[in-house]
Amino acid sequence: MPGLVACGRRWEIGSDDLVFPGMTSVFIRLVWIIAISVVYQVHRVDLLTCEGGDLLLSYLTGLLVILAIVIVLEIGITYCSMQGTVLNIYPRRHLSILLYVRLLFFIGEFLWSILGTRWVFHKVNQCDADVVRVVQGAVISSWLILIFVLIGTAMFFDPLGKLSVTINRSGQLESSEAEQLRHSAHLAAHRMWENRCKLLCCCTALDENSHSAVTDVAELLSGFFKDTDVVPSDIAAGLALIQIEQEAQERCGNTPVLASNISITEQPRLPRPPGSPYADIHNIAYYMKYASAAYGWPLYVYSNPLCGLCQLAMECSTSNEDNCCECNTSALKNATGLRQSDIIYCTFHNKVYEIPFFVAIDHSQLAVVISVRGSLSLRDALTDMTAECCSVDVDSTEEIQAHKGILQAAKYIRNILENEHVLERAFREAPDYKVVIVGHSLGAGVASLLSILLHNTWPGLYCYAYSPPGGLLNAEGCMYSKDFITSVVLGKDVIPRLSLQSLDDLKQKVHRVLRSNTQPKYQILLGGCWYTACGFPEKLPAPTDDVETGPNISQPLLDERASANRNRPRSYTDDQSQADCGTCRTPLFPPGQIIHITEESSSSCCGEMVYHATWAGHDTLSSIVVSARMVLDHMPDTVMKALNQLAETTLLPPESTNHIGLTSDDSLDEEEPVIT
């Protein structure tokens, strides 16, 4: 940090990021130079006696000289890159000179490889075929290494590199000129992110919603990385340091501090339900199978790797926009035990803001179940990342705001339910059943907002949101939904903690730990990989509170004032969206009441996880916890395993087994469940 400046432009790599590439290159070239030296000594006499052999010997001799010089240069580059800290770049001030010298020898390698290709493949006909093939292998290996170097260089190319250097030198310009330059940089960054999003979605047709989502996502990303000068390894090093810091806090019994940009008054202050979190655990575990079934055949085969495909091949059924083998519908029925007649409506149609879902009747639970699929495509990712807040049109004394992309997906499902009278058809078959809406991840967010939209029409409905997105509802929406939405969060799952506010807070923390760190980056990354793979030692590295300052310290990671007061323009597809969706940074949270499932290792020899359920406040999910399990705890099969274990070890009173949800009017304190 900051990004390396070379050849008059900024690159997406730091001056301290050349340690591991340099070591790898030195090792490969050492092996290569040893192999070529052996070939040179073994076949030297043969090459001298055949016509054209002198050309081969000349190529091998020149290649050995170039490799020796390059190895010395790369050792110097690696050593120089190891000096200093992430922010203290002064000890690495000579690195650019070494890189320019290395560039000259790269050009020499390139030219020598061209010459060697001509000699070896066109000029030599009389030498022994085996000898020629060995030398040809050396030429091909040379080209492969050069190609890999070019690919690596292209990966770290920054399209805004020249503009970044110009902005860094704009301190001598007048304020109006500097402001105009920064505005041009923001527009260029927006175009860059928009092109990247379109490139990721190049295999899918972009409709009006897709273009709108791409524009919103590009604006979000360009705004988020505005006022930053970081490279990916800086973020990785910062996360490794935060992981150590949070592990120390956890050992002291402390939770991660609240996000610095969310005041206490903005946090939802929901009354804690009177009953135990275990009171409804059987229903929560039961309906999780519907949330998992919505993922179709990919999750089913992943969960049943040995016989999953065979089981799906034995069934054939029809649904809206399933694949040619109807595998998704077959997986749905196998995962839930439903019959075809129990499925009232099922669609796997997937576009931006249009999410697959199904409606089914569960006769054992006397319920009409609506299950919404989570993220499983790039279109879903665009829906996830359209993260601005929009007003929800419901009868409420307070204004409810929600995640724009997820709200659009919930409205899409509501329109289908209403236009095709799906629920009416279900209740004609089961008139006295209740409505249960479930979903996991993105599906949990859509299910929650769909519950809010349908609550006035179907007041008895209840929603189970498994691992819902953190940036979903404002405080008023959480309060409104507390009586009919239960969110389930496992361990250190990152998604329920993920919001624009928590990401801003994470940027501030990365900035802080990098400024207070005194280790080289390569040591931080090695330590982070070791702790993630092998666990933390009993004695953690001592944190450093001294912040590095001085003329040799690079510019800050981010401009905190700009981050806190950022207002970003938005593009909308219609006037109504522009009226409903604000540009403010309204804090958003997971919906309803929250059950947090914590985990600890068992004392048994098998080492299986033991799970515990507690009611949690929204403040406990306001900060991202950096952990090796932050992604694993979000996976639907992991959530289902934890819930099933809790259900197996929890004995409920007989009259409580059909209970759906806990509200402020419920009283289960008199007869608590028994944990075995």
C-alpha positions as CSV (number, residue, x, y, z in Angstrom):
1,M,0.0,0.0,0.0
2,P,-0.4,2.2,-1.8
3,G,-0.5,0.5,-5.2
4,L,2.9,0.2,-7.0
5,V,3.6,3.0,-9.3
6,A,5.7,2.0,-12.3
7,C,5.9,3.1,-16.0
8,G,3.9,6.2,-15.1
9,R,0.8,4.4,-13.8
10,R,-0.6,2.7,-10.7
11,W,-0.8,-1.1,-10.6
12,E,-3.1,-3.4,-8.6
13,I,-0.2,-4.8,-6.6
14,G,1.8,-3.3,-3.8
15,S,5.6,-2.9,-3.6
16,D,5.5,-5.5,-0.8
17,D,3.6,-8.1,-2.8
18,L,6.6,-9.4,-4.8
19,V,7.9,-11.7,-2.0
20,F,6.0,-14.9,-2.9
21,P,6.1,-14.4,-6.7
22,G,9.8,-13.6,-6.5
23,M,10.5,-16.7,-4.4
24,T,8.5,-18.9,-6.7
25,S,10.2,-17.5,-9.8
26,V,13.7,-17.9,-8.3
27,F,12.9,-21.6,-7.4
28,I,11.6,-22.4,-10.9
29,R,14.5,-20.7,-12.6
30,L,17.0,-22.4,-10.3
31,V,15.5,-25.8,-11.2
32,W,15.5,-24.7,-14.9
33,I,19.2,-23.5,-14.9
34,I,20.2,-26.8,-13.2
35,A,18.4,-28.8,-15.9
36,I,19.8,-26.8,-18.7
37,S,23.3,-27.1,-17.2
38,V,23.0,-30.9,-17.2
39,V,21.8,-30.9,-20.8
40,Y,24.7,-28.7,-21.7
41,Q,27.3,-30.9,-20.1
42,V,25.8,-34.2,-21.3
43,H,25.2,-33.2,-25.0
44,R,28.0,-30.7,-25.5
45,V,30.2,-33.0,-27.5
46,D,27.2,-34.2,-29.7
47,L,26.3,-30.6,-30.4
48,L,29.8,-29.7,-31.4
49,T,30.0,-32.6,-34.0
50,C,26.7,-32.1,-35.8
51,E,25.9,-29.4,-38.4
52,G,24.0,-26.6,-36.7
53,G,25.0,-27.7,-33.3
54,D,26.9,-24.5,-32.7
55,L,23.6,-22.6,-32.9
56,L,22.1,-24.9,-30.2
57,L,25.1,-24.4,-28.0
58,S,25.0,-20.7,-28.5
59,Y,21.3,-20.6,-27.5
60,L,21.9,-22.7,-24.3
61,T,24.9,-20.6,-23.3
62,G,23.0,-17.4,-23.7
63,L,20.1,-18.8,-21.9
64,L,22.3,-19.8,-18.9
65,V,23.8,-16.3,-18.7
66,I,20.4,-14.6,-18.9
67,L,18.9,-17.0,-16.3
68,A,21.8,-16.4,-13.9
69,I,21.4,-12.6,-14.1
70,V,17.6,-12.8,-13.8
71,I,17.9,-15.0,-10.7
72,V,20.2,-12.4,-9.0
73,L,17.8,-9.6,-10.0
74,E,14.8,-11.4,-8.6
75,I,16.5,-12.3,-5.4
76,G,17.2,-8.5,-5.0
77,I,13.6,-7.7,-5.8
78,T,12.3,-10.2,-3.3
79,Y,14.6,-9.0,-0.6
80,C,13.7,-5.4,-1.2
81,S,10.0,-6.3,-1.2
82,M,10.4,-7.9,2.2
83,Q,11.5,-4.6,3.8
84,G,9.3,-2.1,5.7
85,T,5.7,-2.5,6.7
86,V,2.4,-2.2,4.8
87,L,2.3,1.6,5.2
88,N,6.0,2.3,5.6
89,I,7.2,2.1,1.9
90,Y,10.4,4.1,2.4
91,P,12.7,0.9,2.8
92,R,11.3,-0.2,-0.5
93,R,12.1,3.0,-2.3
94,H,14.7,1.4,-4.7
95,L,12.3,-1.4,-5.8
96,S,11.2,0.5,-8.9
97,I,14.8,0.8,-10.2
98,L,15.2,-3.0,-9.8
99,L,11.9,-3.5,-11.7
100,Y,13.0,-1.3,-14.6
101,V,16.3,-3.3,-14.8
102,R,14.2,-6.5,-14.7
103,L,12.0,-5.2,-17.5
104,L,15.1,-4.8,-19.7
105,F,16.1,-8.4,-19.1
106,F,12.6,-9.5,-19.7
107,I,12.8,-7.9,-23.2
108,G,16.1,-9.7,-23.6
109,E,14.6,-13.0,-22.6
110,F,11.8,-12.4,-25.1
111,L,14.1,-11.6,-28.0
112,W,16.4,-14.5,-27.1
113,S,13.4,-16.9,-27.1
114,I,12.5,-15.7,-30.6
115,L,16.0,-16.2,-31.8
116,G,16.2,-19.6,-30.1
117,T,12.9,-20.7,-31.7
118,R,14.2,-19.9,-35.1
119,W,17.5,-21.7,-34.6
120,V,16.0,-24.8,-32.9
121,F,12.9,-25.3,-35.1
122,H,14.2,-24.1,-38.5
123,K,18.0,-24.1,-38.7
124,V,18.9,-27.5,-37.2
125,N,18.4,-30.6,-39.3
126,Q,21.6,-32.8,-38.9
127,C,21.8,-33.1,-35.1
128,D,20.6,-36.1,-33.1
129,A,16.8,-36.0,-32.8
130,D,16.8,-36.7,-29.1
131,V,19.3,-33.8,-28.5
132,V,17.2,-31.5,-30.6
133,R,14.0,-32.4,-28.7
134,V,15.7,-31.7,-25.4
135,V,16.7,-28.2,-26.6
136,Q,13.3,-27.6,-28.1
137,G,11.8,-28.5,-24.7
138,A,14.0,-25.8,-23.1
139,V,12.7,-23.2,-25.7
140,I,9.1,-24.2,-25.1
141,S,9.6,-23.9,-21.3
142,S,11.1,-20.5,-21.8
143,W,8.0,-19.4,-23.7
144,L,5.7,-20.8,-21.1
145,I,7.4,-18.8,-18.3
146,L,7.3,-15.6,-20.4
147,I,3.6,-16.2,-21.0
148,F,2.9,-16.7,-17.3
149,V,4.7,-13.5,-16.5
150,L,2.6,-11.6,-19.1
151,I,-0.6,-13.1,-17.7
152,G,0.4,-12.0,-14.2
153,T,1.2,-8.5,-15.4
154,A,-2.2,-8.3,-17.1
155,M,-4.0,-9.5,-13.9
156,F,-2.5,-6.6,-12.0
157,F,-3.2,-4.0,-14.6
158,D,-5.2,-1.1,-13.3
159,P,-7.4,0.6,-16.0
160,L,-7.4,3.8,-14.0
161,G,-3.7,3.7,-13.2
162,K,-2.7,6.8,-15.1
163,L,-5.6,8.8,-13.7
164,S,-4.7,7.7,-10.1
165,V,-1.2,9.0,-10.5
166,T,-2.5,12.3,-11.9
167,I,-4.9,12.7,-8.9
168,N,-2.0,12.0,-6.4
169,R,-0.1,14.8,-8.1
170,S,-3.1,17.2,-8.1
171,G,-2.1,18.9,-4.8
172,Q,-0.6,21.8,-6.7
173,L,-3.8,22.4,-8.7
174,E,-6.5,24.8,-7.8
175,S,-9.4,23.4,-5.9
176,S,-11.8,23.6,-8.8
177,E,-9.4,21.8,-11.1
178,A,-8.7,19.1,-8.5
179,E,-12.5,18.6,-7.9
180,Q,-13.1,18.3,-11.6
181,L,-10.3,15.7,-11.8
182,R,-11.8,13.7,-8.9
183,H,-15.2,13.8,-10.5
184,S,-13.7,12.5,-13.8
185,A,-12.0,9.7,-11.8
186,H,-15.4,8.8,-10.2
187,L,-17.1,8.6,-13.6
188,A,-14.2,6.5,-15.0
189,A,-14.4,4.1,-12.0
190,H,-18.2,3.8,-12.5
191,R,-17.6,2.8,-16.1
192,M,-14.9,0.4,-15.2
193,W,-17.1,-1.5,-12.6
194,E,-20.0,-1.4,-15.0
195,N,-17.9,-3.0,-17.7
196,R,-16.7,-5.6,-15.2
197,C,-20.2,-6.5,-14.2
198,K,-21.3,-6.8,-17.8
199,L,-18.3,-9.0,-18.5
200,L,-19.2,-11.4,-15.6
201,C,-22.8,-11.6,-17.1
202,C,-21.6,-11.9,-20.7
203,C,-23.3,-15.3,-21.0
204,T,-26.7,-14.0,-20.0
205,A,-28.9,-11.5,-21.9
206,L,-29.2,-8.2,-20.1
207,D,-32.8,-7.0,-19.9
208,E,-34.0,-3.7,-18.4
209,N,-33.8,-4.9,-14.8
210,S,-30.3,-6.2,-15.5
211,H,-29.1,-2.9,-16.9
212,S,-30.6,-1.0,-13.9
213,A,-28.9,-3.5,-11.5
214,V,-25.6,-3.2,-13.2
215,T,-25.7,0.5,-13.0
216,D,-26.6,0.5,-9.3
217,V,-23.9,-2.1,-8.5
218,A,-21.3,-0.2,-10.4
219,E,-22.2,3.0,-8.6
220,L,-22.1,1.2,-5.2
221,L,-18.7,-0.3,-5.9
222,S,-17.1,2.8,-7.3
223,G,-18.5,4.8,-4.3
224,F,-17.3,2.2,-1.8
225,F,-13.7,2.1,-3.1
226,K,-13.6,5.9,-3.6
227,D,-10.9,7.6,-1.5
228,T,-9.0,4.3,-1.1
229,D,-5.6,3.3,-2.4
230,V,-5.5,-0.4,-1.6
231,V,-4.5,-3.6,-3.3
232,P,-6.2,-7.0,-2.7
233,S,-3.3,-8.2,-0.5
234,D,-3.7,-5.1,1.8
235,I,-7.3,-6.2,2.5
236,A,-6.2,-9.8,3.1
237,A,-3.5,-8.7,5.5
238,G,-5.9,-6.4,7.3
239,L,-8.5,-9.2,7.7
240,A,-5.8,-11.5,9.1
241,L,-4.9,-8.9,11.7
242,I,-8.6,-8.3,12.6
243,Q,-9.0,-12.1,12.9
244,I,-6.3,-12.2,15.6
245,E,-7.7,-9.2,17.3
246,Q,-11.2,-10.7,17.4
247,E,-9.9,-14.0,18.7
248,A,-8.2,-12.2,21.6
249,Q,-11.5,-10.4,22.3
250,E,-13.4,-13.6,22.2
251,R,-11.0,-15.3,24.7
252,C,-11.6,-12.4,27.0
253,G,-15.4,-12.9,26.7
254,N,-16.0,-9.7,24.6
255,T,-17.9,-9.5,21.4
256,P,-16.7,-7.4,18.4
257,V,-17.3,-3.7,19.0
258,L,-20.4,-2.1,17.4
259,A,-20.0,-0.6,13.9
260,S,-18.7,2.9,14.5
261,N,-21.1,4.6,12.1
262,I,-24.3,3.2,13.7
263,S,-25.4,5.0,16.8
264,I,-27.2,3.1,19.7
265,T,-30.4,4.9,19.0
266,E,-30.4,3.6,15.4
267,Q,-30.3,0.0,16.6
268,P,-33.6,-2.0,16.7
269,R,-34.6,-2.3,20.4
270,L,-36.9,-5.3,20.2
271,P,-38.3,-6.8,23.4
272,R,-36.9,-10.2,24.1
273,P,-39.5,-13.0,23.5
274,P,-40.7,-14.5,26.8
275,G,-40.1,-18.1,25.8
276,S,-37.0,-20.1,25.3
277,P,-35.3,-20.1,21.9
278,Y,-35.6,-23.9,22.0
279,A,-39.4,-23.8,22.2
280,D,-39.9,-23.6,18.4
281,I,-36.7,-25.4,17.4
282,H,-38.5,-28.5,16.0
283,N,-40.5,-26.4,13.6
284,I,-37.4,-24.3,12.7
285,A,-35.4,-27.5,12.0
286,Y,-38.4,-29.1,10.1
287,Y,-39.0,-26.2,7.7
288,M,-35.2,-25.8,6.9
289,K,-35.6,-28.8,4.5
290,Y,-38.0,-26.6,2.4
291,A,-35.5,-23.8,2.3
292,S,-32.7,-26.2,1.2
293,A,-35.0,-27.9,-1.4
294,A,-35.5,-24.7,-3.2
295,Y,-31.9,-24.9,-4.4
296,G,-32.8,-27.8,-6.6
297,W,-30.4,-30.5,-7.8
298,P,-27.0,-28.7,-7.2
299,L,-27.5,-28.8,-3.4
300,Y,-29.2,-32.2,-3.4
301,V,-26.3,-33.8,-5.3
302,Y,-23.8,-32.0,-3.1
303,S,-25.5,-33.3,0.0
304,N,-25.9,-36.8,-1.5
305,P,-22.7,-37.3,-3.6
306,L,-23.0,-41.1,-3.9
307,C,-26.5,-41.7,-5.0
308,G,-28.0,-38.3,-5.5
309,L,-27.9,-38.4,-9.3
310,C,-29.3,-41.9,-9.5
311,Q,-32.2,-40.9,-7.3
312,L,-33.0,-37.9,-9.4
313,A,-32.8,-39.9,-12.6
314,M,-35.5,-42.2,-11.4
315,E,-38.2,-39.5,-11.3
316,C,-39.6,-37.3,-14.1
317,S,-42.0,-34.4,-13.5
318,T,-42.8,-31.0,-14.9
319,S,-42.5,-27.5,-13.6
320,N,-42.0,-24.0,-14.9
321,E,-38.6,-23.5,-16.6
322,D,-36.9,-26.5,-15.0
323,N,-34.0,-28.0,-16.9
324,C,-34.4,-30.6,-19.6
325,C,-34.2,-33.5,-17.2
326,E,-36.5,-31.9,-14.6
327,C,-33.8,-32.5,-12.0
328,N,-34.7,-29.5,-9.9
329,T,-38.3,-30.7,-9.3
330,S,-37.1,-34.2,-8.6
331,A,-34.6,-32.9,-6.1
332,L,-37.3,-30.8,-4.5
333,K,-39.6,-33.9,-4.0
334,N,-36.8,-36.1,-2.7
335,A,-35.6,-33.5,-0.2
336,T,-39.0,-32.7,1.2
337,G,-40.9,-36.0,0.7
338,L,-43.7,-34.2,-1.2
339,R,-45.9,-35.8,-3.9
340,Q,-46.5,-34.1,-7.2
341,S,-50.1,-33.3,-6.1
342,D,-48.8,-31.5,-3.0
343,I,-46.8,-29.0,-5.2
344,I,-49.3,-26.2,-6.0
345,Y,-46.8,-24.0,-7.9
346,C,-43.1,-24.3,-8.8
347,T,-40.9,-22.1,-11.0
348,F,-37.2,-22.1,-11.6
349,H,-37.3,-19.0,-13.8
350,N,-34.3,-16.9,-12.8
351,K,-33.4,-13.3,-13.8
352,V,-32.3,-10.2,-12.0
353,Y,-35.0,-9.5,-9.3
354,E,-36.8,-12.7,-10.3
355,I,-36.1,-15.6,-8.0
356,P,-37.1,-19.3,-8.2
357,F,-39.7,-20.4,-5.6
358,F,-42.3,-23.0,-5.0
359,V,-45.6,-23.3,-3.1
360,A,-46.6,-26.7,-1.5
361,I,-49.0,-28.2,1.0
362,D,-47.5,-29.9,4.0
363,H,-50.3,-32.1,5.4
364,S,-48.3,-33.2,8.4
365,Q,-47.8,-29.7,9.6
366,L,-51.2,-28.3,8.3
367,A,-49.3,-25.7,6.4
368,V,-49.1,-24.1,3.0
369,V,-45.4,-23.5,2.5
370,I,-43.8,-20.9,0.3
371,S,-40.1,-21.5,-0.1
372,V,-37.7,-19.1,-1.9
373,R,-34.3,-20.0,-3.3
374,G,-31.1,-18.4,-2.2
375,S,-28.3,-17.1,-4.4
376,L,-27.2,-19.6,-7.0
377,S,-26.3,-17.5,-10.1
378,L,-24.7,-14.2,-11.2
379,R,-28.2,-12.8,-11.7
380,D,-28.8,-13.5,-8.0
381,A,-25.6,-11.8,-7.1
382,L,-26.7,-8.6,-8.9
383,T,-30.0,-8.7,-6.9
384,D,-27.9,-9.1,-3.7
385,M,-25.7,-6.2,-4.6
386,T,-28.4,-3.7,-5.5
387,A,-28.2,-2.6,-1.9
388,E,-29.8,0.8,-1.7
389,C,-32.9,1.2,0.6
390,C,-36.4,1.6,-0.7
391,S,-39.7,2.3,1.1
392,V,-42.0,-0.7,1.6
393,D,-45.6,0.1,0.9
394,V,-47.4,-1.4,3.9
395,D,-49.9,0.0,6.5
396,S,-47.6,1.1,9.3
397,T,-47.3,4.1,11.5
398,E,-43.5,4.2,10.8
399,E,-41.8,4.2,7.4
400,I,-40.3,0.8,6.6
401,Q,-37.3,0.8,4.4
402,A,-35.7,-2.3,2.9
403,H,-33.0,-3.5,0.5
404,K,-33.9,-2.5,-3.0
405,G,-33.0,-5.6,-5.0
406,I,-34.5,-8.0,-2.5
407,L,-37.7,-5.9,-2.3
408,Q,-38.1,-6.0,-6.0
409,A,-37.7,-9.8,-5.9
410,A,-40.4,-10.1,-3.2
411,K,-42.8,-7.9,-5.2
412,Y,-42.2,-10.2,-8.2
413,I,-43.3,-13.3,-6.2
414,R,-46.2,-11.4,-4.7
415,N,-47.4,-10.5,-8.1
416,I,-47.3,-14.1,-9.3
417,L,-49.1,-15.3,-6.2
418,E,-51.9,-12.7,-6.7
419,N,-52.2,-12.9,-10.5
420,E,-52.3,-16.7,-10.7
421,H,-54.3,-17.0,-7.4
422,V,-51.8,-19.5,-6.1
423,L,-52.7,-19.3,-2.4
424,E,-56.4,-19.4,-3.2
425,R,-55.9,-22.6,-5.1
426,A,-53.9,-24.0,-2.1
427,F,-56.6,-23.1,0.4
428,R,-59.3,-24.7,-1.7
429,E,-57.5,-28.0,-1.0
430,A,-56.6,-27.2,2.6
431,P,-58.9,-24.4,3.8
432,D,-57.8,-24.4,7.5
433,Y,-54.1,-24.5,7.0
434,K,-51.6,-21.8,8.0
435,V,-49.1,-20.0,5.7
436,V,-45.4,-20.5,6.4
437,I,-42.8,-18.7,4.3
438,V,-39.2,-19.9,4.4
439,G,-35.9,-19.2,2.6
440,H,-32.1,-19.3,3.1
441,S,-29.7,-16.5,2.4
442,L,-31.1,-14.3,-0.4
443,G,-34.2,-16.5,-0.2
444,A,-34.5,-15.6,3.5
445,G,-34.4,-11.9,2.7
446,V,-37.0,-12.3,-0.1
447,A,-39.2,-14.5,2.2
448,S,-39.0,-11.9,5.0
449,L,-40.1,-9.0,2.8
450,L,-42.7,-11.2,1.1
451,S,-44.1,-11.9,4.6
452,I,-44.3,-8.2,5.3
453,L,-46.1,-7.6,2.0
454,L,-48.6,-10.4,2.6
455,H,-49.1,-10.0,6.3
456,N,-52.2,-7.8,6.0
457,T,-53.8,-10.2,3.5
458,W,-52.9,-13.4,5.4
459,P,-52.5,-12.2,9.0
460,G,-51.8,-15.7,10.3
461,L,-48.6,-16.3,8.3
462,Y,-45.2,-16.9,9.8
463,C,-41.7,-16.7,8.3
464,Y,-38.5,-18.5,9.1
465,A,-35.5,-16.7,7.7
466,Y,-32.4,-18.9,7.7
467,S,-29.1,-16.9,7.5
468,P,-30.8,-13.7,6.1
469,P,-28.9,-10.8,4.7
470,G,-27.8,-8.3,7.3
471,G,-28.7,-5.2,5.3
472,L,-32.4,-6.0,4.8
473,L,-34.7,-3.8,7.0
474,N,-34.4,-0.6,8.9
475,A,-35.2,-0.5,12.7
476,E,-38.8,0.3,12.1
477,G,-39.1,-2.7,9.8
478,C,-37.5,-5.0,12.4
479,M,-40.0,-3.8,15.0
480,Y,-42.9,-4.3,12.6
481,S,-41.9,-7.9,11.8
482,K,-40.9,-9.1,15.3
483,D,-44.2,-11.0,15.8
484,F,-44.2,-13.0,12.6
485,I,-40.5,-13.4,11.5
486,T,-37.8,-15.5,13.2
487,S,-34.3,-15.2,11.8
488,V,-31.8,-18.0,12.4
489,V,-28.1,-17.3,12.4
490,L,-25.4,-19.9,12.8
491,G,-22.1,-19.2,14.4
492,K,-19.9,-16.6,12.7
493,D,-21.9,-16.5,9.4
494,V,-20.9,-13.4,7.5
495,I,-24.1,-12.8,5.5
496,P,-26.3,-11.8,8.4
497,R,-23.6,-9.4,9.5
498,L,-23.1,-8.0,6.0
499,S,-24.4,-4.5,5.2
500,L,-23.2,-1.2,3.8
501,Q,-22.6,0.0,7.4
502,S,-20.7,-3.1,8.5
503,L,-18.5,-2.9,5.3
504,D,-17.7,0.7,6.1
505,D,-16.9,-0.3,9.6
506,L,-14.6,-3.1,8.3
507,K,-12.8,-0.6,6.1
508,Q,-12.1,1.6,9.2
509,K,-10.9,-1.4,11.1
510,V,-8.6,-2.5,8.3
511,H,-7.2,1.0,8.2
512,R,-6.6,1.0,12.0
513,V,-4.9,-2.4,12.2
514,L,-2.6,-1.8,9.3
515,R,-1.5,1.6,10.7
516,S,-0.7,0.0,14.1
517,N,1.0,-3.0,12.6
518,T,4.8,-3.3,12.6
519,Q,5.2,-6.6,10.7
520,P,6.0,-7.0,7.0
521,K,3.0,-8.0,4.9
522,Y,4.3,-11.4,3.9
523,Q,4.7,-12.4,7.6
524,I,1.1,-11.3,8.3
525,L,-0.2,-13.3,5.3
526,L,1.8,-16.4,6.4
527,G,0.5,-16.1,9.9
528,G,-3.1,-15.7,8.7
529,C,-2.9,-18.8,6.5
530,W,-1.4,-20.8,9.4
531,Y,-4.0,-19.7,11.9
532,T,-6.8,-20.4,9.5
533,A,-5.6,-23.9,8.6
534,C,-4.2,-25.0,12.0
535,G,-6.0,-22.9,14.6
536,F,-4.7,-20.2,17.0
537,P,-2.0,-20.9,19.5
538,E,-2.6,-20.7,23.2
539,K,-0.6,-17.4,23.3
540,L,-1.7,-15.0,20.6
541,P,0.7,-12.4,19.1
542,A,0.6,-9.2,21.2
543,P,-1.4,-6.4,19.5
544,T,0.4,-3.1,18.8
545,D,-1.4,0.1,19.7
546,D,1.3,2.4,18.4
547,V,0.2,4.0,15.1
548,E,3.0,4.5,12.6
549,T,3.5,8.1,11.6
550,G,6.1,10.1,9.9
551,P,7.0,11.4,6.4
552,N,7.8,7.9,5.2
553,I,4.3,6.5,5.9
554,S,2.0,6.3,2.9
555,Q,-1.3,8.1,2.7
556,P,-4.2,6.7,4.7
557,L,-6.1,3.7,3.5
558,L,-9.3,5.8,3.2
559,D,-10.6,9.2,3.8
560,E,-12.8,8.7,6.9
561,R,-14.8,11.9,6.4
562,A,-15.6,11.1,2.8
563,S,-16.6,7.5,3.8
564,A,-18.9,8.8,6.5
565,N,-20.6,11.5,4.4
566,R,-20.7,9.9,1.0
567,N,-23.8,10.7,-1.1
568,R,-23.9,8.9,-4.4
569,P,-26.2,9.6,-7.3
570,R,-28.3,6.7,-8.6
571,S,-29.9,5.7,-11.8
572,Y,-33.4,4.2,-11.9
573,T,-35.6,2.6,-14.4
574,D,-38.6,4.7,-13.7
575,D,-39.8,7.7,-11.8
576,Q,-41.5,5.6,-9.1
577,S,-38.3,3.8,-8.2
578,Q,-36.5,7.1,-7.9
579,A,-39.2,8.5,-5.6
580,D,-39.3,5.4,-3.4
581,C,-35.5,4.7,-3.2
582,G,-33.4,7.1,-1.2
583,T,-29.7,7.8,-1.6
584,C,-29.2,8.0,2.2
585,R,-27.3,5.4,4.2
586,T,-30.2,4.2,6.3
587,P,-28.9,1.5,8.6
588,L,-30.4,-1.9,7.7
589,F,-30.5,-5.1,9.8
590,P,-31.7,-8.7,9.7
591,P,-35.5,-9.1,10.1
592,G,-37.6,-9.9,13.1
593,Q,-36.5,-11.8,16.2
594,I,-33.1,-13.5,16.0
595,I,-32.1,-16.9,17.2
596,H,-28.3,-17.2,17.3
597,I,-26.9,-20.7,17.2
598,T,-23.4,-20.9,18.7
599,E,-21.1,-23.8,18.4
600,E,-18.2,-25.4,20.4
601,S,-16.2,-28.5,20.0
602,S,-17.3,-31.6,21.8
603,S,-15.1,-33.1,24.5
604,S,-15.5,-36.5,22.9
605,C,-12.9,-38.2,20.9
606,C,-14.9,-37.7,17.7
607,G,-14.7,-33.9,18.1
608,E,-18.2,-33.2,16.8
609,M,-19.7,-29.7,17.2
610,V,-22.1,-29.0,20.0
611,Y,-24.7,-26.3,19.3
612,H,-26.6,-24.0,21.6
613,A,-29.4,-21.6,20.8
614,T,-29.9,-18.1,22.3
615,W,-32.0,-15.0,21.6
616,A,-29.8,-12.3,20.1
617,G,-30.1,-8.6,19.7
618,H,-29.4,-6.9,16.4
619,D,-26.4,-5.2,17.9
620,T,-24.6,-8.6,18.2
621,L,-24.6,-8.8,14.4
622,S,-23.6,-5.3,13.6
623,S,-19.9,-6.2,13.0
624,I,-18.4,-8.7,10.6
625,V,-16.5,-11.5,12.4
626,V,-13.4,-12.6,10.5
627,S,-13.1,-16.3,10.8
628,A,-12.4,-19.5,8.9
629,R,-16.0,-20.4,9.5
630,M,-17.6,-17.2,8.3
631,V,-18.5,-18.8,5.0
632,L,-18.9,-22.4,6.1
633,D,-21.5,-21.4,8.7
634,H,-23.6,-19.9,5.9
635,M,-23.9,-23.0,3.9
636,P,-27.4,-24.5,4.0
637,D,-26.2,-28.1,4.7
638,T,-24.2,-26.8,7.7
639,V,-27.3,-24.9,9.0
640,M,-29.5,-27.9,8.6
641,K,-27.0,-30.1,10.4
642,A,-26.9,-27.7,13.4
643,L,-30.7,-27.4,13.5
644,N,-31.2,-31.2,13.3
645,Q,-28.8,-31.7,16.2
646,L,-30.6,-29.1,18.3
647,A,-34.0,-30.7,17.5
648,E,-32.7,-34.2,18.4
649,T,-31.4,-33.0,21.8
650,T,-34.4,-30.9,22.7
651,L,-37.5,-32.5,24.2
652,L,-40.7,-30.3,24.0
653,P,-43.9,-30.6,26.0
654,P,-46.5,-32.4,23.8
655,E,-48.8,-29.3,23.5
656,S,-45.9,-27.2,22.2
657,T,-45.0,-29.4,19.2
658,N,-47.2,-27.6,16.7
659,H,-46.4,-24.1,17.9
660,I,-45.4,-21.7,15.1
661,G,-43.3,-18.7,16.2
662,L,-43.1,-16.7,19.4
663,T,-44.8,-13.4,19.8
664,S,-45.0,-11.0,22.7
665,D,-48.4,-12.5,23.7
666,D,-47.0,-16.0,24.0
667,S,-46.0,-17.4,27.3
668,L,-43.9,-20.5,27.4
669,D,-42.0,-19.8,30.5
670,E,-44.2,-22.1,32.6
671,E,-43.1,-25.2,30.7
672,E,-39.6,-24.9,29.3
673,P,-38.2,-27.4,26.8
674,V,-35.7,-29.9,28.2
675,I,-32.2,-30.0,26.7
676,T,-30.7,-33.4,26.7
